[in-house]
Amino acid sequence: MNKKIQNTCILLIALVLLNVLNQSFYKRFDLTKDQRYTLSETTKTIVQQIAQPLVIKVYLEGDFPSEFKRLQIETLQYLEELTAKNANINSQFINPDLQRESLIKKGMLPSQLTVEEDGKLSEAIIFPWAEIKYKNKSTIVSLLPTAIVSSQEEQLQKAVENLEYSFTNAMHSILTEAQQKIALLSGNGELEDIYLYRFLSEIAKKHKLAKFTLDSVAKNPKQTLKELTEFDMAIIAKPTTAFTAAEKFTLDQFITNGGKTLWMIDNVIADQDSLFNGGKMLAYPRNLNLTDLLFSYGVRINTTLVKDLYAAKIPVATGMVGNQTQFKNLEWFFHPLAGGNPNHPITKNILPVRFQFTNQIDTLKNNIKKTPLLVSSVLTQKFGTPNFISLQSIADEPIEEDYQSGNQLLAVLLEGNFNSAYRNRIQPFETPLYKANAVGGNKMIVISDGDVGKNQILKNEPFDLSRDKWTNEQFGNKDFLLNAVDYLLDDVGLMKLRNKSLQISILDKQKAFKERRYWQFINLGIPMLMLLVFGIGFHGLRKRKYQ
């Protein structure tokens, strides 16, 4: 009896100890092949900074296609991982049907999907968005990519791949108190603010944005350089007048002192409005006096225009019906649609980027790492300048043999220790900030089109940069530029999360529909037959045993 009591006491003590250990130690195991539920070190670092309740509202609740039930499940599991790392994170799944208008006002636009069920097609509308609130700040997260996809299954895969980046990037932006400073350079005929509004307004949500004129270099170059180096990044958006030696030296020393740069350069004068007004224009090289500066960093923007058979459309008047002019959207080969580098986070999963009268970029051998970001298709033709461009040529049937110049580089990322363009030259002015090279490395992006960030104007209001107001075509210009800014200023490795690749197992709907009777029999008929056989057999055994 004493032995039994002793064993019982030991068992109870062991159970209590196990329960205490279970409460003290918590571990989740990710057994998936691609480790899809394992948070990156970047995400863990950001999540640990959350010291107060952070609420995530996900509008993926209700009736929608089965594929997007999978997105709901994947989102739920990912948010559970975040909560497991920090209990201050709370997530809610909300049906958006009763608050559609308020969601649209916040910028959460619905997506219309084509649903295939039982071999029939129908339409469904979902709100693939999440809203994050922390303290007195809030931000929204898109859960669907804007890339061109061949099917909803592929769209789902890209959405799941992008989950960690989307949420982590949003949490980082809402947690960041000290915003980085970006200078929008002016003074050399750059684009007016209204034409950059859609691009700059998105930047201003995350960073401090200020206009900075280089005109003051002429009066006080030392002070101008000192003030410019206080910025983390400079945007040069389509300058049209030549830079002086002092202005170039100021930019050069901004770069060697660690400043990031985003160059959007037109090396040829060719304006779409002039073409529409006169039907013909002269395209000729523009002298910006930047060739030697960019050459020292390892790139050269040529003065030949790139024509591409894979191009965006423009509206062209084709005739009159009564008093109404009839327009037709036709491919304009001077507006190439550039494909993004699928292996780089800046251009992964974005729509083709529209260029307008763009130039070819050459890269030069030096110690700088060069990564192509945007390239034309292989069906290109180099159009030398000066030369006349006629709108009438849009009606000419293209001859494929004339478009054999191959892929042309239109945007490139440069990374490394940039040497000063003035290290072996006379400096325009003396400064204590002078550095011969960017010690510790730096980054810049060079784009051979000043209009890549230019939005159209509709009824005196800036139009969406991602869409053409005439043809309604969608482009990846805004996504590309915002990703470019994020990459140049990224100090926590967020952009690396965009390279995450997963393999989602998707049901073959057509095969499932054709073979539905077979699988219904397998899943329902066989278990019932087995139960029937077991029942008859068991009844027979009992009858023989107890007869």
KELO-568819 format. One record per residue (C-alpha): residue number from 1; residue in one letter; x, y, z. Coordinates in Angstrom, 3 decimals, padded with zeros to 6 digits. Example, Ala and Ser with C-alpha at 12.3 -4.5 7.8 and 13.67 -1.06 7.14 Angstrom:
residues 2
 pos code       px       py       pz
   1    A  012.300 -004.500  007.800
   2    S  013.670 -001.060  007.140
end
This chain:
residues 547
 pos code       px       py       pz
   1    M  000.000  000.000  000.000
   2    N  002.826  002.405  000.921
   3    K  004.531  001.533 -002.391
   4    K  001.404  002.517 -004.346
   5    I  001.096  005.821 -002.457
   6    Q  004.776  006.564 -003.096
   7    N  004.424  005.898 -006.861
   8    T  001.284  008.033 -007.020
   9    C  003.069  010.932 -005.306
  10    I  006.020  010.664 -007.696
  11    L  003.631  010.679 -010.674
  12    L  001.795  013.760 -009.398
  13    I  005.058  015.624 -008.766
  14    A  006.290  014.714 -012.268
  15    L  003.043  015.988 -013.809
  16    V  003.309  019.282 -011.906
  17    L  006.934  019.730 -013.034
  18    L  006.000  018.996 -016.646
  19    N  003.201  021.558 -016.481
  20    V  005.568  024.199 -015.052
  21    L  008.120  023.482 -017.788
  22    N  005.389  023.635 -020.411
  23    Q  004.389  027.121 -019.218
  24    S  008.006  028.320 -019.067
  25    F  009.245  027.035 -022.411
  26    Y  007.432  027.517 -025.714
  27    K  008.720  026.351 -029.073
  28    R  007.083  026.167 -032.516
  29    F  008.559  023.868 -035.156
  30    D  008.446  024.655 -038.883
  31    L  008.472  021.326 -040.725
  32    T  007.754  022.778 -044.202
  33    K  010.361  022.159 -046.887
  34    D  010.691  025.867 -047.795
  35    Q  010.508  027.059 -044.148
  36    R  007.597  029.349 -045.009
  37    Y  006.594  029.855 -041.378
  38    T  010.087  030.695 -040.139
  39    L  010.482  034.428 -039.554
  40    S  013.590  036.132 -040.883
  41    E  016.050  037.807 -038.534
  42    T  014.949  041.176 -039.960
  43    T  011.323  040.493 -039.013
  44    K  012.310  039.263 -035.536
  45    T  014.324  042.443 -034.915
  46    I  011.413  044.676 -035.918
  47    V  008.821  042.662 -033.966
  48    Q  010.912  042.924 -030.791
  49    Q  010.609  046.737 -030.945
  50    I  006.825  046.627 -030.450
  51    A  006.330  047.728 -026.840
  52    Q  002.600  048.577 -026.936
  53    P -000.462  046.866 -028.438
  54    L -000.300  046.705 -032.229
  55    V -003.576  045.798 -033.934
  56    I -003.728  044.182 -037.378
  57    K -007.151  044.117 -039.052
  58    V -007.322  041.736 -042.013
  59    Y -010.272  042.115 -044.388
  60    L -010.229  038.511 -045.577
  61    E -013.420  037.177 -044.046
  62    G -016.613  036.097 -045.783
  63    D -017.468  034.264 -048.998
  64    F -014.774  034.344 -051.681
  65    P -013.006  031.900 -054.041
  66    S -011.435  028.781 -052.551
  67    E -007.949  029.839 -053.718
  68    F -008.186  032.917 -051.543
  69    K -009.316  030.868 -048.580
  70    R -005.744  029.615 -048.857
  71    L -004.469  033.198 -048.687
  72    Q -006.633  033.699 -045.603
  73    I -005.154  030.597 -043.949
  74    E -001.569  031.527 -044.879
  75    T -002.102  035.066 -043.535
  76    L -003.589  033.711 -040.302
  77    Q -000.670  031.320 -039.780
  78    Y  001.862  034.069 -040.469
  79    L  000.198  036.431 -037.991
  80    E  000.162  033.640 -035.397
  81    E  003.939  033.458 -035.788
  82    L  004.180  037.201 -035.121
  83    T  001.978  036.890 -032.031
  84    A  004.109  033.991 -030.796
  85    K  007.168  036.286 -030.947
  86    N  005.453  039.274 -029.316
  87    A  002.181  039.098 -027.393
  88    N  001.575  042.817 -028.056
  89    I  000.566  041.919 -031.627
  90    N -003.168  041.261 -031.988
  91    S -004.822  040.273 -035.261
  92    Q -008.492  040.340 -036.282
  93    F -010.172  038.984 -039.418
  94    I -013.079  041.202 -040.457
  95    N -015.791  040.854 -043.087
  96    P -015.538  044.008 -045.248
  97    D -019.101  043.870 -046.629
  98    L -020.533  046.320 -044.077
  99    Q -017.756  048.906 -044.413
 100    R -016.839  048.924 -048.083
 101    E -017.188  052.686 -048.549
 102    S -014.950  053.518 -045.580
 103    L -012.310  051.052 -046.776
 104    I -012.280  052.578 -050.268
 105    K -011.852  056.064 -048.754
 106    K -008.769  054.793 -046.935
 107    G -007.290  053.602 -050.241
 108    M -008.214  049.924 -049.922
 109    L -009.680  049.293 -053.363
 110    P -011.485  045.996 -054.031
 111    S -010.262  043.359 -056.477
 112    Q -012.574  041.689 -058.977
 113    L -011.810  038.011 -059.513
 114    T -012.952  035.418 -062.011
 115    V -014.088  032.317 -060.134
 116    E -014.204  028.865 -061.726
 117    E -016.374  026.338 -059.897
 118    D -017.900  023.157 -061.339
 119    G -016.637  024.177 -064.760
 120    K -018.515  027.504 -064.675
 121    L -017.094  031.040 -064.489
 122    S -018.457  033.779 -062.248
 123    E -017.277  037.084 -060.771
 124    A -016.356  037.787 -057.145
 125    I -015.164  040.920 -055.334
 126    I -012.761  040.759 -052.393
 127    F -010.840  043.298 -050.298
 128    P -007.317  041.829 -050.060
 129    W -006.094  044.394 -047.541
 130    A -004.934  044.673 -043.957
 131    E -004.762  047.719 -041.698
 132    I -002.126  048.148 -038.979
 133    K -002.598  050.518 -036.023
 134    Y  000.077  051.360 -033.456
 135    K -000.168  054.227 -030.974
 136    N -001.546  057.144 -033.019
 137    K -000.305  055.837 -036.388
 138    S -001.906  053.587 -038.971
 139    T -000.997  052.168 -042.372
 140    I -002.517  049.771 -044.899
 141    V -001.038  046.625 -046.435
 142    S -001.933  045.197 -049.852
 143    L -002.111  041.399 -049.816
 144    L -002.236  040.931 -053.611
 145    P  000.676  041.682 -055.985
 146    T  000.213  043.894 -059.041
 147    A  002.453  041.786 -061.298
 148    I  001.204  040.293 -064.556
 149    V  000.209  036.684 -063.844
 150    S -001.146  033.929 -066.051
 151    S -003.663  032.612 -063.508
 152    Q -005.178  033.240 -060.105
 153    E -003.100  030.335 -058.795
 154    E  000.083  032.187 -059.753
 155    Q -001.325  035.362 -058.220
 156    L -001.963  033.446 -054.992
 157    Q  001.594  032.104 -054.918
 158    K  003.071  035.582 -055.359
 159    A  000.748  036.909 -052.660
 160    V  001.881  034.261 -050.162
 161    E  005.539  034.846 -051.076
 162    N  005.084  038.560 -050.417
 163    L  003.315  038.233 -047.045
 164    E  006.352  038.603 -044.803
 165    Y  007.777  041.560 -046.740
 166    S  004.425  043.358 -046.878
 167    F  003.717  043.110 -043.147
 168    T  007.308  043.615 -041.983
 169    N  007.773  046.666 -044.192
 170    A  004.518  048.177 -042.908
 171    M  005.451  047.532 -039.264
 172    H  008.902  049.018 -039.811
 173    S  007.464  052.207 -041.320
 174    I  004.939  052.634 -038.510
 175    L  007.575  052.021 -035.806
 176    T  010.233  054.316 -037.250
 177    E  010.389  057.629 -035.419
 178    A  013.483  059.199 -037.037
 179    Q  012.657  059.416 -040.725
 180    Q  015.383  059.523 -043.344
 181    K  015.778  062.737 -045.335
 182    I  015.434  062.912 -049.121
 183    A  016.368  065.932 -051.222
 184    L  014.511  066.646 -054.459
 185    L  017.073  068.598 -056.460
 186    S  016.032  071.676 -058.403
 187    G  017.704  074.542 -060.208
 188    N  018.525  072.752 -063.470
 189    G  015.106  072.683 -065.091
 190    E  013.855  069.536 -063.361
 191    L  010.234  068.368 -063.572
 192    E  007.642  070.513 -061.817
 193    D  006.236  069.139 -058.570
 194    I  002.770  068.482 -060.007
 195    Y  004.255  065.978 -062.482
 196    L  006.014  064.128 -059.646
 197    Y  003.154  064.354 -057.167
 198    R  002.054  060.694 -057.268
 199    F  005.609  059.499 -056.742
 200    L  006.643  062.059 -054.133
 201    S  003.422  061.826 -052.098
 202    E  004.108  058.122 -051.520
 203    I  007.700  058.836 -050.472
 204    A  006.552  061.523 -048.045
 205    K  004.505  058.920 -046.134
 206    K  007.704  057.222 -044.957
 207    H  010.494  059.800 -045.284
 208    K  011.182  063.502 -044.832
 209    L  011.118  065.083 -048.271
 210    A  012.452  068.552 -049.048
 211    K  013.275  070.547 -052.139
 212    F  016.941  071.475 -052.480
 213    T  018.193  073.940 -055.068
 214    L  021.728  073.848 -056.428
 215    D  021.502  077.521 -057.455
 216    S  023.132  078.499 -054.171
 217    V  026.352  076.711 -055.226
 218    A  027.306  079.786 -057.243
 219    K  027.169  082.042 -054.157
 220    N  028.189  079.779 -051.284
 221    P  029.419  076.361 -052.501
 222    K  030.873  075.175 -049.171
 223    Q  027.667  075.823 -047.244
 224    T  025.553  074.279 -050.010
 225    L  027.608  071.070 -049.935
 226    K  027.451  070.970 -046.132
 227    E  023.647  071.304 -046.183
 228    L  023.260  068.680 -048.935
 229    T  025.328  066.102 -047.012
 230    E  022.755  066.298 -044.211
 231    F  020.361  064.410 -046.515
 232    D  020.430  060.641 -046.909
 233    M  019.406  060.620 -050.560
 234    A  018.994  062.913 -053.577
 235    I  016.528  062.548 -056.471
 236    I  017.504  064.092 -059.814
 237    A  014.308  064.064 -061.909
 238    K  014.739  065.048 -065.567
 239    P  017.103  068.040 -065.491
 240    T  017.004  070.034 -068.736
 241    T  019.855  072.562 -068.317
 242    A  023.570  071.855 -068.038
 243    F  025.232  071.445 -064.638
 244    T  028.154  073.703 -063.808
 245    A  031.481  072.312 -062.613
 246    A  030.730  073.472 -059.044
 247    E  027.291  071.802 -059.102
 248    K  028.781  068.536 -060.368
 249    F  031.477  068.662 -057.696
 250    T  028.770  069.204 -055.057
 251    L  026.898  066.098 -056.272
 252    D  030.141  064.140 -056.496
 253    Q  031.082  064.910 -052.900
 254    F  027.554  064.203 -051.714
 255    I  028.021  060.702 -053.180
 256    T  031.516  060.100 -051.769
 257    N  030.214  061.223 -048.361
 258    G  027.621  058.433 -048.440
 259    G  024.601  060.093 -050.062
 260    K  022.405  057.816 -052.184
 261    T  021.246  059.053 -055.593
 262    L  018.382  058.252 -057.945
 263    W  019.116  059.575 -061.442
 264    M  016.271  059.968 -063.974
 265    I  018.024  061.422 -067.005
 266    D  016.838  062.377 -070.496
 267    N  019.884  062.608 -072.762
 268    V  017.775  063.447 -075.828
 269    I  015.265  066.253 -076.299
 270    A  012.056  064.565 -077.485
 271    D  008.693  065.653 -076.112
 272    Q  005.407  063.812 -076.589
 273    D  003.324  067.007 -076.440
 274    S  005.351  068.568 -079.264
 275    L  004.752  065.474 -081.369
 276    F  000.966  065.592 -080.844
 277    N  000.791  069.318 -081.559
 278    G  002.754  069.291 -084.809
 279    G  002.721  065.642 -085.876
 280    K  006.500  065.806 -086.336
 281    M  009.476  066.815 -084.213
 282    L  013.259  066.881 -084.219
 283    A  014.878  064.666 -081.582
 284    Y  018.415  065.803 -080.739
 285    P  020.977  065.264 -077.944
 286    R  020.650  067.251 -074.731
 287    N  023.838  068.591 -073.149
 288    L  023.578  068.174 -069.386
 289    N  027.357  068.152 -068.840
 290    L  027.009  064.961 -066.751
 291    T  028.786  062.493 -069.044
 292    D  032.162  062.657 -067.284
 293    L  030.556  062.425 -063.836
 294    L  028.525  059.296 -064.619
 295    F  031.461  057.853 -066.599
 296    S  033.621  057.941 -063.459
 297    Y  030.976  055.847 -061.661
 298    G  030.898  053.262 -064.454
 299    V  027.963  054.140 -066.759
 300    R  027.340  056.099 -069.919
 301    I  023.920  057.189 -071.214
 302    N  024.014  057.270 -075.000
 303    T  022.154  059.687 -077.272
 304    T  020.480  056.987 -079.384
 305    L  016.789  056.358 -078.788
 306    V  015.494  052.821 -078.277
 307    K  012.543  051.593 -080.353
 308    D  010.925  048.385 -079.148
 309    L  008.205  046.212 -080.689
 310    Y  007.051  045.449 -077.157
 311    A  005.721  048.919 -076.438
 312    A  002.977  050.903 -074.724
 313    K  000.055  052.319 -076.655
 314    I -000.870  055.924 -077.377
 315    P -004.196  057.320 -078.668
 316    V -004.075  058.344 -082.339
 317    A -006.819  060.170 -084.279
 318    T -008.008  057.840 -087.061
 319    G -010.923  059.804 -088.552
 320    M -014.148  061.645 -087.949
 321    V -017.706  060.432 -087.318
 322    G -019.927  063.477 -087.638
 323    N -018.234  066.140 -085.542
 324    Q -016.504  063.628 -083.270
 325    T -012.839  062.689 -083.719
 326    Q -012.303  058.944 -083.530
 327    F -009.252  057.660 -081.661
 328    K -007.549  054.295 -081.653
 329    N -004.889  053.034 -079.262
 330    L -001.803  051.879 -081.182
 331    E  001.628  050.616 -080.112
 332    W  004.174  053.434 -080.160
 333    F  007.607  051.852 -080.506
 334    F  009.337  054.872 -078.916
 335    H  007.621  053.947 -075.619
 336    P  009.251  050.619 -074.668
 337    L  007.781  048.417 -071.952
 338    A  010.813  047.314 -069.952
 339    G  010.853  044.006 -068.105
 340    G  012.219  043.859 -064.565
 341    N  015.046  041.688 -063.281
 342    P  013.152  038.788 -061.613
 343    N  016.103  038.023 -059.335
 344    H  016.367  041.416 -057.675
 345    P  014.032  042.692 -054.917
 346    I  013.563  046.086 -056.604
 347    T  011.998  044.606 -059.728
 348    K  010.649  041.250 -058.573
 349    N  006.897  040.816 -059.181
 350    I  006.294  044.243 -060.750
 351    L  004.462  045.112 -063.958
 352    P  006.475  046.206 -067.017
 353    V  007.716  049.791 -066.695
 354    R  006.802  052.295 -069.391
 355    F  009.609  054.410 -070.841
 356    Q  009.147  057.412 -073.136
 357    F  011.884  058.249 -075.648
 358    T  014.518  056.453 -073.655
 359    N  018.233  055.969 -074.285
 360    Q  020.515  052.967 -074.075
 361    I  022.897  052.670 -071.099
 362    D  026.437  051.299 -071.432
 363    T  028.316  049.955 -068.408
 364    L  032.082  050.375 -068.076
 365    K  034.646  048.174 -066.374
 366    N  035.662  049.356 -062.914
 367    N  035.403  048.228 -059.291
 368    I  031.669  048.975 -059.045
 369    K  029.077  046.177 -058.987
 370    K  026.458  046.752 -061.698
 371    T  023.058  045.039 -061.592
 372    P  020.646  045.421 -064.538
 373    L  017.199  046.376 -063.264
 374    L  015.163  047.137 -066.383
 375    V  015.849  046.001 -069.952
 376    S  013.958  046.217 -073.217
 377    S  012.798  043.195 -075.185
 378    V  015.122  041.612 -077.766
 379    L  013.123  043.144 -080.643
 380    T  014.693  046.594 -080.548
 381    Q  016.105  049.131 -082.956
 382    K  018.574  051.941 -082.202
 383    F  017.357  055.269 -083.527
 384    G  020.214  057.728 -083.942
 385    T  019.869  061.430 -083.147
 386    P  019.538  064.160 -084.310
 387    N  016.647  062.819 -086.355
 388    F  013.043  063.615 -087.178
 389    I  010.221  061.607 -085.573
 390    S  006.862  061.593 -087.330
 391    L  003.619  060.537 -085.673
 392    Q  002.529  059.227 -089.072
 393    S  005.143  056.480 -088.767
 394    I  002.912  054.712 -086.216
 395    A  000.852  053.429 -089.171
 396    D  003.894  051.813 -090.841
 397    E  004.034  048.028 -090.664
 398    P  007.205  047.106 -088.688
 399    I  009.786  044.935 -090.402
 400    E  011.068  042.421 -087.852
 401    E  014.507  042.267 -089.496
 402    D  014.968  045.951 -088.571
 403    Y  014.463  045.165 -084.880
 404    Q  017.376  042.865 -084.132
 405    S  019.485  045.001 -081.757
 406    G  018.692  042.774 -078.761
 407    N  018.050  043.715 -075.133
 408    Q  018.932  047.286 -074.228
 409    L  019.802  048.325 -070.676
 410    L  017.490  051.104 -069.458
 411    A  018.020  051.141 -065.672
 412    V  020.986  049.917 -063.633
 413    L  021.933  049.664 -059.952
 414    L  025.504  050.616 -058.991
 415    E  027.021  049.515 -055.667
 416    G  030.518  049.912 -054.281
 417    N  033.198  052.408 -053.280
 418    F  032.641  055.177 -055.817
 419    N  035.766  057.092 -056.744
 420    S  035.410  060.850 -056.915
 421    A  035.338  062.198 -060.455
 422    Y  037.697  064.927 -059.171
 423    R  040.329  062.799 -057.435
 424    N  042.896  063.554 -060.177
 425    R  041.409  066.843 -061.349
 426    I  041.308  070.436 -060.179
 427    Q  038.494  070.904 -057.686
 428    P  036.068  073.776 -058.457
 429    F  036.206  074.856 -054.806
 430    E  037.933  073.770 -051.627
 431    T  036.003  072.012 -048.883
 432    P  036.939  070.168 -045.676
 433    L  034.335  067.540 -046.640
 434    Y  036.326  066.390 -049.675
 435    K  036.723  062.608 -050.010
 436    A  038.522  060.804 -052.822
 437    N  036.161  057.830 -052.657
 438    A  033.081  056.555 -050.830
 439    V  034.703  054.501 -048.082
 440    G  032.352  051.812 -046.795
 441    G  030.382  051.595 -050.019
 442    N  027.445  053.434 -051.507
 443    K  024.530  052.857 -053.904
 444    M  022.929  054.688 -056.801
 445    I  020.389  053.900 -059.529
 446    V  020.657  055.368 -063.020
 447    I  017.556  055.424 -065.265
 448    S  017.809  056.609 -068.869
 449    D  014.426  058.344 -068.938
 450    G  013.402  061.473 -067.095
 451    D  009.708  060.740 -067.568
 452    V  009.706  057.363 -065.803
 453    G  008.361  059.075 -062.657
 454    K  006.173  061.640 -064.421
 455    N  002.428  061.347 -063.808
 456    Q -000.162  062.683 -066.253
 457    I -002.591  065.498 -065.458
 458    L -006.359  065.012 -065.670
 459    K -008.683  067.954 -064.985
 460    N -005.799  069.868 -063.405
 461    E -005.185  067.000 -060.958
 462    P -002.235  064.548 -060.924
 463    F -003.258  061.211 -062.420
 464    D -002.195  057.783 -061.144
 465    L  001.431  057.064 -062.067
 466    S  000.624  053.366 -062.515
 467    R -001.980  053.936 -065.228
 468    D -002.359  055.759 -068.543
 469    K -005.320  058.143 -068.583
 470    W -005.998  057.580 -072.287
 471    T -005.487  053.844 -072.802
 472    N -006.112  052.686 -069.200
 473    E -003.036  050.437 -069.462
 474    Q -001.328  049.599 -066.170
 475    F  002.416  049.913 -065.617
 476    G  004.924  049.222 -062.860
 477    N  006.492  052.702 -062.771
 478    K  005.340  053.659 -059.275
 479    D  006.157  050.286 -057.727
 480    F  009.585  050.305 -059.360
 481    L  010.491  053.794 -058.131
 482    L  009.207  053.201 -054.591
 483    N  011.119  049.918 -054.420
 484    A  014.195  051.733 -055.705
 485    V  013.956  054.329 -052.929
 486    D  013.378  051.604 -050.325
 487    Y  016.411  049.670 -051.531
 488    L  018.715  052.696 -051.560
 489    L  017.683  053.706 -048.029
 490    D  017.199  050.208 -046.586
 491    D  019.255  049.844 -043.427
 492    V  017.584  046.760 -041.955
 493    G  017.580  044.356 -044.906
 494    L  013.845  044.581 -045.614
 495    M  014.188  044.355 -049.381
 496    K  015.812  040.934 -049.127
 497    L  012.444  039.567 -047.978
 498    R  011.014  040.281 -051.454
 499    N  013.235  037.514 -052.845
 500    K  011.487  034.874 -050.740
 501    S  010.245  032.010 -052.942
 502    L  007.640  029.441 -051.959
 503    Q  005.914  026.584 -053.742
 504    I  002.170  026.441 -053.069
 505    S  000.362  023.227 -053.942
 506    I -002.693  024.213 -056.005
 507    L -005.669  022.054 -056.971
 508    D -006.024  021.426 -060.730
 509    K -009.627  022.586 -061.159
 510    Q -010.167  021.216 -064.655
 511    K -008.847  017.794 -063.724
 512    A -010.851  017.821 -060.484
 513    F -014.034  018.685 -062.398
 514    K -013.507  015.941 -065.007
 515    E -012.661  013.290 -062.414
 516    R -015.044  014.439 -059.685
 517    R -017.167  011.223 -059.801
 518    Y -014.081  009.068 -059.382
 519    W -012.788  011.036 -056.392
 520    Q -016.252  011.222 -054.829
 521    F -016.375  007.424 -054.989
 522    I -012.858  007.138 -053.522
 523    N -013.633  009.520 -050.644
 524    L -017.221  008.467 -049.914
 525    G -018.004  005.150 -051.593
 526    I -014.962  003.121 -050.470
 527    P -015.254  004.077 -046.740
 528    M -018.963  003.137 -046.818
 529    L -018.185 -000.199 -048.553
 530    M -015.492 -000.935 -045.991
 531    L -017.946 -000.146 -043.190
 532    L -020.572 -002.400 -044.801
 533    V -018.106 -005.302 -045.219
 534    F -016.937 -004.862 -041.627
 535    G -020.543 -004.836 -040.356
 536    I -021.496 -007.989 -042.286
 537    G -018.321 -009.766 -041.200
 538    F -018.701 -008.749 -037.563
 539    H -022.349 -009.836 -037.581
 540    G -021.372 -013.205 -039.105
 541    L -018.675 -013.811 -036.475
 542    R -021.053 -013.016 -033.606
 543    K -023.699 -015.279 -035.104
 544    R -021.273 -018.201 -035.410
 545    K -019.879 -017.638 -031.916
 546    Y -023.177 -017.333 -030.039
 547    Q -025.538 -019.477 -032.214
end
